[in-house]
Amino acid sequence: MTCICKKERDYAGAANTVVSYTVVMLPAALFLLALASVASGAFPMDDVNLLVYLMQALALTLLVFCALGVLIALYCDSESTAFLTSLVIGLPLLFMSGLLFPFEFMPSLAAEVGIASPLTQGMLAMQSAVTYGSPSDFHLHALALYGVIITLMAAAKNAMHSGQGK
């Protein structure tokens, strides 16, 4: 297994990788945000506070899933294993997020896990702002907490892995 963070094989190396991947993905996310506003009229582009909130929600959601991807990559020996692992983690998150099946139709345990998932928090952050017109900082804080925890887990794994001399 090789270390994903080739330059810095320590705590900072994994965190730098997570932040770098997030920054690289931001322009695409912002383009999708603009497209959603212009093409579907989901929200007005002239509402600066709403745009800033949605950009924060997108950036934090990207951070969480980039951190999760780095963490998965640190545990996997090959690209195909990492891809399959991401599907094993990502598909249940999608099904339990409330996007495909309403929480009311899920067993209570699945609904509780689904509500706590980072994908659901990102979706609820955007939904609270766009659909209900009342942005919720709770969802942003939950996403930030997920981002920090998963990044720290990746950094610890990276530091532990590099400390083993591999």
Secondary structure, 3 states (H helix, E strand, C coil): CCCCCCCCCCHHHHHHHHHHHHHHHHHHHHHHHHHHHHHHCCCCCCCHHHHHHHHHHHHHHHHHHHHHHHHHHHHCCCHHHHHHHHHHHHHHHHHCCCCCCCHHHCCHHHHHHHHHCHHHHHHHHHHHHHCCCCCCHHHHHHHHHHHHHHHHHHHHHHHHHHHCCC
